Amino acid sequence: MTRICIVGCGAIGSLFAGHLAQVEDLEVWGYDVSTAHVEAINARGLRITGRAELTGRFHATADASALPPCDLGIVATKSEHTSDAVAAVAHAFADGALASVQNGLGNEELVARHVPRVIRATTLLAGAITAPGVVRFDAPGDTWLGPFEPQPATMDEVRLLARLLELGGLPSHARIDARGAQWTKLVFNAATNAVGALTGLSIGEVGSNPSLRPLVTGLIVEGYAVARAQGIELDADPQAMIDDAVERAFSHRASMLQDVTARRRTEVDVLNGGIVTAGRELGVPTPLNQAMVSLVHGLQASWGAG
């Protein structure tokens, strides 16, 4: 029997765990530092509401040492927690492959410091934790997976993870090169998340606002330029993705807005900041993305988050 562990059962990790728990002959584990969330899952299962209505029953623990050896894993923590979370569970992946579905750039490099084989992954799933053991599924979306080039998982491992996700009801694609999908989501997120965080507007409100859409377009243009300078072709048009989000997920509050509302440190440094850093290394100017980084940092400083 294949064993898989979800590292970080926040909204996205919970969506993966809940759907994978529907797959026969698959042993699913979830690791999260929230004891309330873990206890609720173990007591009643993980309840998914919204775009899907199901309950996933799997092993959940807040004790990383309790994890058994795993064949596959998915890291779904916030980027700032990547190193600590993966270091804590590394023993479970001594002979396994671990995928990062996290936002932004640089997470795979952190995962690779602790485990032997890494999968570069990108997902468009969106949701929010509404109570311990309960996650609202706000927006469906595909997941793309491929070997992380410097320290790759095998393509057999990539294909197996994609197949398991498909069996769980989550459309997934195994790719030899998953950088195009990663940069597509990065450009989309960088163009919308910070604007939503700074204005308090949902994804639909940002995308349909005639005063904000030119700013969003400018952020996309910068991201496109940095991707092209690396020889990376985007898989989809971020403008069309925004139009689709306006149509299908108008009220969804992006993760950065959720962080700002809760006065948590955001992921702006790996989203807009990731584009800025890559642009600087390639000599591509990114003044709008830099402005988003500065403004979000200023907002965080106003409540002491830096």
C-alpha positions, -999 to 999 in steps of 0.1 A, spaced: 0 0 0 12 35 -9 16 59 21 14 97 16 18 125 41 4 161 38 28 184 56 8 214 67 -30 209 69 -41 245 64 -67 252 37 -48 238 7 -32 210 25 -66 200 40 -81 200 5 -54 176 -7 -57 154 23 -95 152 22 -96 143 -14 -67 118 -12 -85 101 17 -112 90 -8 -87 69 -27 -88 31 -20 -56 14 -9 -39 47 0 -28 54 35 -30 91 42 -13 110 70 -15 147 78 9 167 99 0 201 113 11 221 144 -25 231 152 -36 206 179 -72 218 177 -73 211 139 -56 177 144 -79 166 172 -110 176 152 -98 156 122 -90 125 143 -124 128 161 -147 136 132 -127 134 100 -119 164 78 -151 181 65 -149 199 31 -177 222 22 -184 246 -7 -173 234 -42 -172 198 -28 -191 182 0 -172 153 16 -155 140 47 -120 127 46 -108 103 73 -71 99 77 -43 98 104 -36 133 117 -8 143 141 9 173 156 39 152 166 62 149 136 81 120 152 49 100 150 50 99 112 59 66 96 80 63 65 61 77 35 64 70 -2 52 105 -12 44 138 4 30 172 -2 43 203 16 15 229 19 27 252 47 32 289 44 66 296 29 81 311 61 75 277 78 90 255 50 124 249 66 111 241 101 83 219 89 104 198 64 132 194 89 107 180 114 93 154 90 125 146 70 129 112 87 96 101 70 110 109 35 144 93 38 134 71 9 104 91 -4 97 120 -27 83 153 -14 63 179 -35 60 216 -27 26 231 -38 35 263 -20 32 298 -33 61 317 -48 97 309 -55 124 292 -34 104 265 -15 118 236 -35 153 247 -27 145 246 11 128 212 8 158 198 -10 181 206 20 163 179 40 150 152 16 166 133 -13 140 137 -40 118 168 -47 88 175 -69 81 210 -82 43 214 -80 17 241 -85 -19 241 -77 -48 265 -84 -70 251 -56 -83 278 -32 -101 276 1 -101 287 37 -102 270 71 -136 279 87 -133 259 120 -110 232 133 -115 202 111 -135 221 85 -123 237 52 -143 256 27 -135 248 -9 -137 282 -27 -123 275 -61 -114 243 -80 -83 241 -101 -57 218 -117 -23 208 -102 9 204 -122 39 183 -110 74 178 -123 108 168 -111 127 196 -93 157 198 -116 186 201 -92 174 172 -70 146 155 -89 121 128 -79 117 102 -106 91 106 -133 75 74 -119 70 91 -86 57 123 -103 32 102 -123 21 82 -93 13 114 -73 -6 129 -102 -26 96 -107 -35 95 -69 -47 131 -70 -68 123 -101 -83 93 -83 -92 116 -54 -110 140 -78 -83 166 -83 -73 172 -119 -35 168 -121 -8 167 -147 27 151 -147 52 172 -166 89 168 -173 92 205 -168 68 222 -144 84 256 -144 59 271 -169 29 262 -146 48 275 -115 55 309 -132 20 311 -145 5 309 -110 33 332 -96 25 359 -121 -12 356 -115 -8 357 -77 17 385 -77 -7 406 -99 -37 400 -76 -28 390 -41 -9 421 -30 -35 444 -45 -63 425 -27 -43 426 6 -37 464 4 -73 472 -6 -93 446 13 -110 435 -19 -118 400 -31 -103 385 -62 -134 393 -82 -135 429 -69 -98 434 -78 -102 419 -113 -134 439 -122 -124 473 -108 -116 497 -137 -92 517 -115 -72 487 -103 -71 465 -135 -44 487 -152 -22 482 -122 -28 444 -123 -19 444 -160 13 463 -153 23 437 -126 16 409 -151 37 425 -178 67 427 -154 62 390 -145 60 380 -181 92 398 -189 111 381 -161 98 346 -171 108 352 -208 143 363 -197 147 329 -182 134 311 -213 102 300 -194 69 300 -214 38 305 -193 12 278 -195 -18 301 -196 -26 338 -199 -28 354 -163 -53 380 -177 -77 352 -188 -72 335 -154 -82 367 -136 -113 370 -159 -121 334 -150 -117 341 -113 -141 370 -116 -166 347 -131 -162 316 -109 -147 328 -76 -157 364 -73 -159 365 -35 -127 345 -28 -103 364 -5 -68 356 -16 -44 341 10 -25 373 14 -57 392 23 -65 364 47 -31 369 63 -35 407 65 -70 403 81 -55 380 107 -24 403 110 0 375 101 32 379 81 24 376 44 41 357 15 48 389 -5 85 382 -4 82 350 -23 55 363 -46 62 398 -58 95 397 -41 104 365 -60 98 383 -93 118 413 -81 148 392 -71 148 372 -103 144 404 -123 173 420 -106 195 390 -114 185 391 -150 186 429 -154 148 431 -159 132 461 -141 102 454 -119 92 487 -102 56 478 -97 63 445 -80 89 463 -59 62 489 -49 39 460 -38 66 446 -16 73 479 0 36 487 6 28 453 21 59 455 43 47 489 54 13 475 62 28 447 82 50 472 101 19 490 112 9 461 134 44 450 142 49 421 118 77 438 99 
